[in-house]
């Protein structure tokens, strides 16, 4: 039997199950945060550091300098600032993201075993970004504020933790303050999630085709997940920089993401849209490899204990 015949006779793809993806995505998200938060803290600090006065050096010269200063001034725990927000919210965030992706696939599938084209995969992935923004945006807002407090002049620390930050934001500006940066989060996640899932599906499909496998094995899934994370940030980095600046700025500084972009272009140049790219890419592969490790491990468990789920 030829390779093509083997592929054609392989089991067809089952219709997407949003509930199953909700569970496996939540588990994968926890793996993501535990492995990637320190580099996320460095990324946010590089993106939001104060603009130096003429003749002064920037607060951080790069990724290594930021990590060194953070550890020296705050200890290793400083790299984990703000982790409570994503760790608490990460299960529902990733669960909603992967459930949204499965729902986006299901809405386009005509039959129980129909396989989507790659443009349809991109649409389903983009839909997941819209689906998860309502949970993602407030968690990102709190995370950014906790990661950046104490880094500016005076080193003032306004918030004692996630709950304190959420409460003060609501007290000062209501839900609008808590959800500040939602449009920027959506602007990042809709196209970036499309690239994320599309690249993962292309790589895993190629593996299954080459080796005639009905399911992707764990090691290839980890590698494909890590690469998918890199593609996500290549597409999503500019919007993420704008989002971080908007969410960390004092109220009244910017009236929206367009004002943030105008300020960045005028004072820092377009290249600033990729500020913090080094820690992002250093984090992207291991964090997203961990995500898909968790997801594929959960899928393997489901195939063993509940094969028809």
C-alpha positions as CSV (number, residue, x, y, z in Angstrom):
1,X,0.0,0.0,0.0
2,X,1.4,3.4,-0.9
3,X,1.7,6.3,1.5
4,X,-1.1,8.1,-0.2
5,X,-3.4,5.1,0.2
6,X,-2.5,4.8,3.8
7,X,-3.4,8.4,4.4
8,X,-6.7,8.0,2.5
9,X,-7.6,4.9,4.5
10,X,-6.6,6.5,7.9
11,X,-9.5,7.3,10.3
12,X,-11.3,10.5,9.5
13,X,-11.2,13.4,11.8
14,X,-14.1,13.4,14.3
15,X,-16.3,16.4,14.7
16,X,-14.8,18.9,17.1
17,X,-15.9,18.6,20.7
18,X,-16.0,22.0,22.5
19,X,-16.5,20.5,26.0
20,X,-13.5,18.2,25.6
21,X,-11.4,21.1,24.3
22,X,-12.5,23.2,27.2
23,X,-11.1,20.6,29.7
24,X,-7.9,19.8,27.8
25,X,-7.2,23.5,27.1
26,X,-7.5,24.5,30.7
27,X,-5.0,21.9,31.7
28,X,-2.6,23.0,28.9
29,X,-2.9,26.6,30.0
30,X,-1.8,25.8,33.5
31,X,1.3,24.2,32.1
32,X,1.9,27.3,29.9
33,X,1.9,29.8,32.8
34,X,4.1,27.7,35.1
35,X,6.8,27.4,32.5
36,X,6.7,30.8,30.9
37,X,5.8,33.5,33.4
38,X,9.3,34.8,34.2
39,X,10.0,35.7,30.6
40,X,6.5,37.2,30.3
41,X,7.4,39.6,33.2
42,X,10.6,40.6,31.4
43,X,8.6,41.2,28.2
44,X,6.1,43.5,29.9
45,X,8.8,45.5,31.7
46,X,10.7,46.1,28.5
47,X,7.5,47.1,26.8
48,X,6.4,49.5,29.5
49,X,9.6,50.9,30.9
50,X,9.6,54.8,31.3
51,X,11.0,56.7,28.3
52,X,14.5,58.0,29.3
53,X,15.2,61.7,29.4
54,X,17.6,63.1,26.7
55,X,21.1,61.9,27.5
56,X,19.9,59.2,30.0
57,X,20.2,55.5,29.5
58,X,17.0,53.4,29.4
59,X,16.0,51.6,32.5
60,X,16.8,48.2,30.9
61,X,19.2,47.7,28.0
62,X,17.7,44.4,27.0
63,X,16.4,41.0,28.2
64,X,19.4,39.9,30.2
65,X,19.8,43.3,31.9
66,X,16.1,43.4,32.8
67,X,16.3,39.9,34.3
68,X,19.5,40.7,36.2
69,X,18.1,43.9,37.7
70,X,14.9,42.3,38.6
71,X,16.6,39.4,40.4
72,X,19.1,41.8,42.1
73,X,16.4,44.2,43.4
74,X,13.5,41.8,44.0
75,X,14.9,38.3,44.1
76,X,13.7,35.5,41.9
77,X,10.2,36.1,43.2
78,X,10.2,39.3,41.2
79,X,10.1,37.3,38.0
80,X,6.9,35.7,39.1
81,X,5.1,39.0,39.9
82,X,1.5,39.0,38.7
83,X,1.4,35.2,38.2
84,X,-1.6,34.9,40.5
85,X,-3.8,36.6,37.9
86,X,-2.9,34.4,34.9
87,X,-2.6,31.3,37.0
88,X,-6.1,31.8,38.5
89,X,-7.6,32.8,35.2
90,X,-5.5,30.6,32.9
91,X,-7.6,27.5,33.1
92,X,-10.8,29.3,32.0
93,X,-8.8,31.5,29.5
94,X,-7.2,28.6,27.7
95,X,-10.3,26.5,28.2
96,X,-12.4,29.2,26.5
97,X,-9.8,29.6,23.8
98,X,-9.6,26.0,22.9
99,X,-13.3,25.5,23.3
100,X,-13.8,28.5,21.0
101,X,-11.5,26.9,18.5
102,X,-13.4,23.7,18.6
103,X,-16.7,25.5,18.3
104,X,-15.3,27.5,15.3
105,X,-14.3,24.2,13.7
106,X,-17.7,22.6,14.5
107,X,-19.7,25.4,13.0
108,X,-17.8,24.9,9.7
109,X,-17.9,21.1,9.6
110,X,-20.7,19.7,7.5
111,X,-20.6,16.1,8.7
112,X,-19.4,14.1,11.7
113,X,-16.1,13.2,10.1
114,X,-15.5,16.2,7.8
115,X,-12.0,17.7,7.7
116,X,-11.6,21.4,7.4
117,X,-9.4,23.3,4.9
118,X,-6.5,25.4,6.2
119,X,-8.3,28.7,5.6
120,X,-11.2,27.3,7.7
121,X,-8.7,26.3,10.4
122,X,-7.5,30.0,10.4
123,X,-11.1,31.2,10.7
124,X,-11.8,28.8,13.6
125,X,-8.6,29.9,15.3
126,X,-9.4,33.6,14.9
127,X,-12.9,32.9,16.4
128,X,-11.2,31.5,19.5
129,X,-9.5,34.9,20.0
130,X,-12.9,36.6,20.0
131,X,-14.3,33.9,22.3
132,X,-11.7,34.3,25.0
133,X,-11.2,38.1,25.1
134,X,-13.8,38.6,27.8
135,X,-11.8,36.5,30.2
136,X,-8.4,37.4,28.9
137,X,-8.6,41.2,28.9
138,X,-9.2,41.8,32.7
139,X,-6.6,39.1,33.6
140,X,-4.0,40.8,31.3
141,X,-4.9,44.2,32.8
142,X,-4.2,43.0,36.3
143,X,-1.1,41.1,35.3
144,X,0.5,44.0,33.6
145,X,-0.2,46.4,36.5
146,X,1.3,43.9,39.0
147,X,4.3,43.2,36.8
148,X,5.1,46.9,36.3
149,X,4.4,48.4,39.7
150,X,7.5,49.5,41.6
151,X,9.6,49.7,38.5
152,X,9.2,53.5,37.8
153,X,10.6,56.5,39.7
154,X,10.0,56.2,43.4
155,X,9.2,52.5,43.2
156,X,5.7,52.9,44.5
157,X,3.7,49.7,45.0
158,X,0.0,50.4,44.8
159,X,-1.3,46.8,44.8
160,X,-0.7,44.0,47.2
161,X,-2.0,41.3,44.9
162,X,-4.5,40.2,42.3
163,X,-7.7,40.7,44.4
164,X,-6.5,44.0,45.8
165,X,-5.7,45.2,42.3
166,X,-9.0,44.1,40.9
167,X,-10.9,45.8,43.8
168,X,-9.1,49.1,43.4
169,X,-9.5,49.2,39.7
170,X,-13.3,48.6,40.1
171,X,-13.5,51.2,42.9
172,X,-11.6,53.8,40.9
173,X,-13.1,53.3,37.4
174,X,-15.7,50.5,37.5
175,X,-15.8,47.7,35.0
176,X,-14.5,50.0,32.3
177,X,-11.2,50.2,34.2
178,X,-11.0,46.5,34.8
179,X,-11.6,45.8,31.1
180,X,-9.3,48.5,29.9
181,X,-7.4,47.2,26.8
182,X,-10.1,44.8,25.7
183,X,-10.1,46.0,22.1
184,X,-6.3,45.8,22.0
185,X,-6.4,42.3,23.4
186,X,-8.9,41.4,20.7
187,X,-6.8,43.1,18.0
188,X,-3.9,40.9,19.1
189,X,-5.7,37.6,19.6
190,X,-8.0,37.3,16.6
191,X,-5.2,37.2,14.0
192,X,-2.5,35.7,16.3
193,X,-4.8,32.8,17.4
194,X,-5.6,32.1,13.7
195,X,-1.8,31.8,13.0
196,X,-1.3,29.8,16.2
197,X,-3.8,27.0,15.4
198,X,-3.2,27.0,11.7
199,X,0.6,26.5,12.1
200,X,0.0,23.7,14.7
201,X,-2.5,21.9,12.4
202,X,-0.2,22.1,9.4
203,X,2.8,20.7,11.3
204,X,0.8,17.9,13.0
205,X,-1.0,17.0,9.8
206,X,2.3,16.7,8.0
207,X,3.6,14.4,10.7
208,X,0.6,12.2,10.6
209,X,0.7,12.1,6.8
210,X,4.4,11.2,6.7
211,X,4.3,8.5,9.3
212,X,0.7,7.3,8.8
213,X,-0.4,8.0,12.3
214,X,-4.1,8.5,13.3
215,X,-3.1,10.8,16.1
216,X,0.0,13.0,16.7
217,X,2.5,11.6,19.1
218,X,3.6,13.5,22.2
219,X,7.1,14.6,21.1
220,X,5.9,15.9,17.7
221,X,3.0,17.6,19.5
222,X,5.4,19.4,21.8
223,X,7.6,20.6,19.0
224,X,4.6,21.7,16.9
225,X,3.1,23.5,19.9
226,X,6.4,25.4,20.6
227,X,6.6,26.5,16.9
228,X,3.0,27.5,17.0
229,X,3.7,29.8,19.9
230,X,6.5,31.5,17.9
231,X,4.1,32.1,15.0
232,X,1.5,33.5,17.4
233,X,4.0,36.2,18.6
234,X,5.3,37.0,15.2
235,X,1.7,38.0,14.3
236,X,0.6,39.3,17.7
237,X,3.6,41.2,19.1
238,X,2.8,44.8,17.8
239,X,-0.8,44.7,19.2
240,X,0.6,43.3,22.5
241,X,3.0,46.2,22.9
242,X,0.2,48.6,22.4
243,X,-2.0,46.7,24.8
244,X,0.7,46.6,27.5
245,X,1.3,50.4,27.2
246,X,-2.4,51.2,27.3
247,X,-3.1,48.9,30.3
248,X,-0.2,50.1,32.4
249,X,-0.7,53.8,31.7
250,X,-2.4,56.0,34.3
251,X,-6.1,56.8,33.6
252,X,-6.5,59.6,31.2
253,X,-3.1,59.2,29.5
254,X,-4.5,57.6,26.4
255,X,-8.1,57.6,25.1
256,X,-7.6,54.3,23.2
257,X,-5.2,52.1,21.3
258,X,-5.0,54.6,18.4
259,X,-3.6,57.2,20.7
260,X,-1.0,54.7,22.1
261,X,0.1,54.0,18.5
262,X,0.5,57.7,17.7
263,X,2.5,58.3,20.8
264,X,4.8,55.3,20.2
265,X,5.3,56.2,16.5
266,X,6.2,59.8,17.4
267,X,8.5,59.2,20.4
268,X,9.9,55.7,19.9
269,X,9.6,54.8,16.3
270,X,7.8,51.8,14.7
271,X,10.5,49.4,15.8
272,X,9.2,49.8,19.3
273,X,6.3,47.6,18.3
274,X,8.6,44.7,18.6
275,X,10.2,45.8,21.9
276,X,10.5,42.8,24.2
277,X,10.6,40.4,21.2
278,X,13.6,38.5,22.5
279,X,12.1,37.3,25.8
280,X,8.8,36.7,24.0
281,X,10.5,34.3,21.5
282,X,12.6,32.7,24.3
283,X,9.4,32.1,26.2
284,X,7.2,31.2,23.3
285,X,8.7,27.8,22.4
286,X,8.9,26.2,25.9
287,X,5.6,27.7,27.2
288,X,3.6,26.6,24.2
289,X,5.3,23.3,24.0
290,X,4.2,22.8,27.6
291,X,0.7,23.9,26.7
292,X,0.4,21.2,24.0
293,X,2.2,18.7,26.2
294,X,-0.6,19.2,28.7
295,X,-3.3,19.1,26.0
296,X,-2.1,16.0,24.2
297,X,-1.5,14.3,27.6
298,X,-5.1,15.0,28.5
299,X,-6.3,13.8,25.1
300,X,-4.3,10.6,25.6
301,X,-6.0,10.1,28.9
302,X,-9.4,10.7,27.3
303,X,-8.7,8.2,24.6
304,X,-7.9,5.6,27.3
305,X,-10.7,6.2,29.8
306,X,-13.4,7.8,27.5
307,X,-12.7,6.9,23.9
308,X,-16.1,8.1,22.7
309,X,-16.0,11.5,24.4
